[in-house]
Amino acid sequence: MSVDMLFVDENVSLFFHESVLQFTSSRFFNLTQGTVSANRHLRFRERLSEGSLYTLTGFDVVRRNTNFRLFDAPFSIRFNEGISLEKVTVSARPISMELFRFMAYSQILEFVNTGRQLPDAIGEVNAIRSTIPDRLPGAQRVMLTLRLRIGENVCVRMFDSLALAFHTKLDSYGREPRVVIATSVNPKKVGGRLFLNGTFGTHLYLDSETAAGKEVFDIFGCIVAFDAAMTKVTNVRAMEVPHPMGQGEEQDPRNPSKKVWT
């Protein structure tokens, strides 16, 4: 089995969009797609570790793999027999272990039905529909409706093994998530509606499993708490004023027949 990955240059810089946790188009990133072929997979698998930095020399530069396209670039890096892979122990520019390519709704639309980009999406869960519990014949699928930060709704579609994996994760989670991150989704438009189809590179993270998800989860939690507090205040005021037309009407203790308006 071959492995396709995204290489992030240590000089990478993040450009924040006007909304929190929404980045501008990934063309601003110093990203390069890399491929380790199936016959070299075992050789390099043990040498690559999460959170580590490497220097690469002696690699091949080839046309990008159109079957597993992770980035809109005309070329990609291919590991060969003579490649030198050295781990960097100290770097002045450490790369974060967590980096998502979130895009605004309008930017996602630019890549609809093009296959040029596989962006990441983060949003509040509005609905989850699944054919798995009903044991319906045919392809297994899960449809996840997410509300993006600006308010637009998108539908994340998962099929077969990805749908089963997400359904299993959801069962073990024990409750309906509030925030979901879906990585490497393929934007499609059907009947005028935007769908984000899961791919072989799609991973799904729930609520606070990531730092990015936790930040959005906490924001939604604050909003819910604020709404609950405002509802409580409104109810108290309603009980304190059982007769709105007589609000503030009191008797003057010195003259019971006289009423004072406050």
C-alpha positions as a printed NumPy array, in Angstrom:
array([[  0.   ,   0.   ,   0.   ],
       [  1.394,   3.389,  -0.966],
       [  1.272,   6.415,   1.316],
       [  0.42 ,   9.959,   0.223],
       [  1.14 ,  12.847,   2.577],
       [  1.441,  16.617,   2.767],
       [  4.835,  18.09 ,   3.575],
       [  4.722,  21.381,   5.48 ],
       [  7.759,  23.63 ,   5.088],
       [  9.185,  24.958,   8.374],
       [  8.819,  28.484,   6.961],
       [  5.052,  28.025,   6.754],
       [  2.984,  30.96 ,   8.007],
       [ -0.736,  31.028,   8.742],
       [ -2.992,  33.718,   7.336],
       [ -6.169,  33.959,   9.406],
       [ -9.463,  34.643,   7.715],
       [-11.88 ,  37.18 ,   9.205],
       [-13.48 ,  34.336,  11.169],
       [-11.71 ,  32.453,  13.944],
       [-10.169,  29.127,  12.88 ],
       [-10.895,  29.835,   9.221],
       [ -7.763,  30.106,   7.121],
       [ -7.407,  31.649,   3.713],
       [ -6.95 ,  29.394,   0.718],
       [ -4.168,  26.87 ,   1.17 ],
       [ -2.317,  28.223,  -1.854],
       [ -0.655,  30.555,   0.687],
       [  0.875,  27.595,   2.504],
       [  4.265,  26.124,   1.642],
       [  2.797,  22.675,   1.102],
       [  4.014,  19.863,  -1.13 ],
       [  2.446,  16.49 ,  -1.694],
       [  4.708,  13.492,  -1.197],
       [  4.346,   9.822,  -2.086],
       [  5.959,   6.675,  -0.729],
       [  5.283,   3.816,  -3.14 ],
       [  4.067,   0.425,  -1.953],
       [  7.446,  -1.28 ,  -2.459],
       [  9.201,   1.319,  -0.26 ],
       [  6.493,   1.631,   2.363],
       [  8.045,  -0.785,   4.868],
       [ 11.463,   0.825,   4.498],
       [ 10.322,   4.304,   5.537],
       [  7.39 ,   3.503,   7.809],
       [  9.507,   2.995,  10.922],
       [ 11.586,   6.119,  10.238],
       [  8.644,   8.527,  10.093],
       [  7.193,   9.568,  13.434],
       [  4.473,  12.008,  14.395],
       [  5.611,  15.485,  15.439],
       [  9.12 ,  15.135,  13.97 ],
       [ 10.923,  17.346,  11.444],
       [ 13.048,  15.959,   8.606],
       [ 15.357,  17.178,   5.89 ],
       [ 14.913,  15.525,   2.494],
       [ 17.529,  15.366,  -0.259],
       [ 17.892,  13.29 ,  -3.395],
       [ 14.164,  12.813,  -4.023],
       [ 12.345,  12.683,  -7.354],
       [ 10.108,  15.524,  -8.51 ],
       [  7.225,  14.109, -10.547],
       [  3.781,  15.075, -11.732],
       [  1.206,  14.984,  -8.975],
       [ -0.818,  11.858,  -8.337],
       [ -4.263,  12.616,  -9.722],
       [ -5.841,   9.657,  -7.919],
       [ -4.888,  10.896,  -4.446],
       [ -4.679,  14.64 ,  -4.869],
       [ -4.184,  16.444,  -1.563],
       [ -2.99 ,  19.799,  -2.85 ],
       [ -3.357,  21.923,  -5.97 ],
       [  0.252,  21.881,  -7.156],
       [  1.647,  20.715, -10.52 ],
       [  4.291,  18.445,  -8.97 ],
       [  4.912,  16.197,  -5.984],
       [  7.848,  14.586,  -4.185],
       [  8.447,  10.863,  -4.661],
       [ 10.66 ,   8.8  ,  -2.388],
       [ 13.298,   6.809,  -4.312],
       [ 16.134,   4.424,  -3.421],
       [ 18.698,   7.198,  -3.06 ],
       [ 16.694,   9.613,  -0.923],
       [ 18.301,  10.929,   2.255],
       [ 15.934,  11.322,   5.198],
       [ 17.381,  12.916,   8.327],
       [ 15.486,  13.853,  11.483],
       [ 15.964,  17.432,  12.709],
       [ 16.343,  17.558,  16.483],
       [ 16.337,  21.355,  16.875],
       [ 14.473,  23.892,  14.753],
       [ 13.936,  27.616,  15.21 ],
       [ 10.521,  27.243,  13.577],
       [  8.738,  24.22 ,  15.045],
       [  5.734,  23.029,  13.076],
       [  2.516,  22.504,  14.964],
       [  1.359,  18.898,  15.187],
       [ -2.144,  20.095,  14.364],
       [ -2.781,  22.011,  11.148],
       [ -6.106,  22.105,   9.319],
       [ -6.955,  23.751,   6.017],
       [-10.314,  25.29 ,   6.877],
       [-11.892,  27.405,   4.169],
       [-14.798,  29.797,   4.047],
       [-17.947,  28.66 ,   2.243],
       [-17.199,  30.913,  -0.741],
       [-13.702,  29.441,  -1.075],
       [-15.001,  25.874,  -0.969],
       [-17.326,  26.735,  -3.851],
       [-14.279,  27.572,  -5.996],
       [-13.225,  23.914,  -5.898],
       [-16.629,  22.29 ,  -6.455],
       [-16.484,  19.426,  -8.985],
       [-12.862,  20.28 ,  -9.894],
       [-10.931,  17.721,  -7.836],
       [ -8.21 ,  20.342,  -7.346],
       [ -8.436,  20.581,  -3.56 ],
       [ -9.467,  18.409,  -0.641],
       [-10.095,  20.997,   2.112],
       [-10.995,  20.44 ,   5.747],
       [-14.309,  21.51 ,   7.271],
       [-15.374,  22.346,  10.82 ],
       [-18.878,  23.131,  11.997],
       [-21.706,  22.668,  14.446],
       [-23.692,  19.457,  14.048],
       [-27.271,  20.14 ,  12.965],
       [-28.331,  16.63 ,  11.947],
       [-26.98 ,  13.096,  11.499],
       [-28.663,  10.649,   9.153],
       [-27.499,   7.072,   8.721],
       [-28.657,   3.981,   6.835],
       [-26.604,   1.657,   9.055],
       [-29.028,   1.184,  12.012],
       [-31.887,   0.438,   9.596],
       [-29.849,  -2.271,   7.828],
       [-31.065,  -1.023,   4.469],
       [-29.76 ,  -2.882,   1.41 ],
       [-27.151,  -1.223,  -0.77 ],
       [-24.272,   1.074,   0.055],
       [-23.942,   2.131,   3.677],
       [-23.853,   5.886,   4.113],
       [-23.937,   8.586,   6.76 ],
       [-24.946,  12.171,   6.032],
       [-23.783,  14.835,   8.462],
       [-25.214,  18.365,   8.278],
       [-22.764,  20.971,   9.572],
       [-23.3  ,  24.673,  10.127],
       [-20.113,  26.54 ,   9.293],
       [-18.864,  29.498,  11.278],
       [-20.511,  32.06 ,   8.982],
       [-23.842,  30.238,   9.164],
       [-24.027,  28.27 ,   5.904],
       [-25.048,  24.61 ,   6.048],
       [-23.097,  21.898,   4.237],
       [-23.66 ,  18.152,   4.059],
       [-20.737,  15.793,   4.685],
       [-21.368,  12.427,   3.009],
       [-19.594,   9.239,   4.068],
       [-19.915,   5.898,   2.319],
       [-19.175,   2.238,   3.049],
       [-16.089,   1.721,   5.275],
       [-15.827,   5.411,   6.227],
       [-19.52 ,   5.488,   7.147],
       [-19.14 ,   2.349,   9.275],
       [-16.033,   3.731,  10.991],
       [-17.783,   7.003,  11.85 ],
       [-20.893,   5.164,  13.048],
       [-18.758,   2.959,  15.316],
       [-16.949,   6.007,  16.681],
       [-20.266,   7.732,  17.304],
       [-21.6  ,   4.718,  19.232],
       [-18.51 ,   4.573,  21.448],
       [-18.674,   8.346,  22.038],
       [-21.963,   7.864,  23.836],
       [-23.644,  11.131,  22.885],
       [-24.304,  13.298,  19.88 ],
       [-21.306,  15.554,  19.206],
       [-21.716,  19.301,  18.986],
       [-18.69 ,  20.006,  16.752],
       [-17.187,  17.818,  14.012],
       [-14.029,  18.257,  11.935],
       [-13.886,  16.405,   8.601],
       [-10.529,  16.409,   6.799],
       [ -9.707,  15.977,   3.102],
       [-13.275,  16.189,   1.809],
       [-14.154,  16.474,  -1.879],
       [-16.596,  19.347,  -2.633],
       [-19.428,  18.384,  -4.979],
       [-22.617,  20.135,  -6.001],
       [-25.769,  18.141,  -6.707],
       [-29.092,  19.807,  -7.442],
       [-27.714,  23.165,  -6.378],
       [-26.708,  21.865,  -2.941],
       [-23.127,  21.65 ,  -1.69 ],
       [-21.913,  18.237,  -0.531],
       [-18.53 ,  17.412,   1.001],
       [-17.788,  13.797,   0.123],
       [-15.492,  11.746,   2.313],
       [-12.331,  10.358,   0.687],
       [ -9.672,   7.77 ,   1.557],
       [ -7.837,  10.541,   3.424],
       [-10.823,  11.712,   5.471],
       [-10.572,  11.662,   9.263],
       [-13.318,  12.822,  11.598],
       [-12.77 ,  14.417,  14.99 ],
       [-15.48 ,  15.1  ,  17.562],
       [-15.836,  18.054,  19.924],
       [-12.613,  18.527,  21.929],
       [-10.477,  15.78 ,  20.35 ],
       [ -8.381,  18.53 ,  18.733],
       [ -7.36 ,  22.012,  19.849],
       [ -9.232,  23.545,  16.907],
       [-12.376,  21.59 ,  17.733],
       [-12.146,  22.456,  21.432],
       [-11.99 ,  26.18 ,  20.679],
       [-15.158,  26.045,  18.587],
       [-16.801,  23.682,  21.097],
       [-16.12 ,  26.16 ,  23.915],
       [-17.54 ,  29.019,  21.841],
       [-20.788,  27.137,  21.241],
       [-20.876,  26.187,  24.924],
       [-20.656,  29.853,  25.925],
       [-23.468,  30.737,  23.52 ],
       [-25.727,  28.003,  24.934],
       [-24.952,  29.072,  28.515],
       [-25.693,  32.704,  27.653],
       [-29.009,  31.762,  26.027],
       [-29.972,  29.7  ,  29.096],
       [-29.08 ,  32.581,  31.43 ],
       [-31.113,  35.068,  29.387],
       [-34.096,  32.707,  29.42 ],
       [-33.865,  32.446,  33.207],
       [-33.736,  36.241,  33.585],
       [-36.741,  36.625,  31.297],
       [-38.737,  34.072,  33.309],
       [-37.928,  35.789,  36.609],
       [-39.037,  39.139,  35.26 ],
       [-42.266,  37.635,  33.98 ],
       [-43.06 ,  36.204,  37.429],
       [-42.273,  39.498,  39.092],
       [-44.77 ,  41.288,  36.837],
       [-47.993,  39.226,  36.86 ],
       [-50.046,  42.255,  35.778],
       [-48.118,  44.186,  33.136],
       [-50.757,  46.926,  32.92 ],
       [-50.313,  47.682,  36.628],
       [-46.509,  47.596,  36.631],
       [-45.006,  49.888,  39.309],
       [-48.366,  50.664,  40.94 ],
       [-48.088,  51.003,  44.734],
       [-50.12 ,  52.51 ,  47.586],
       [-48.88 ,  55.552,  49.487],
       [-48.652,  54.413,  53.175],
       [-49.559,  57.936,  54.323],
       [-52.658,  58.031,  52.13 ],
       [-54.031,  54.569,  51.231],
       [-56.407,  56.031,  48.672],
       [-53.512,  57.587,  46.765],
       [-51.472,  55.491,  44.319],
       [-47.838,  56.152,  43.487],
       [-46.33 ,  55.183,  40.1  ],
       [-42.67 ,  54.133,  40.115]])
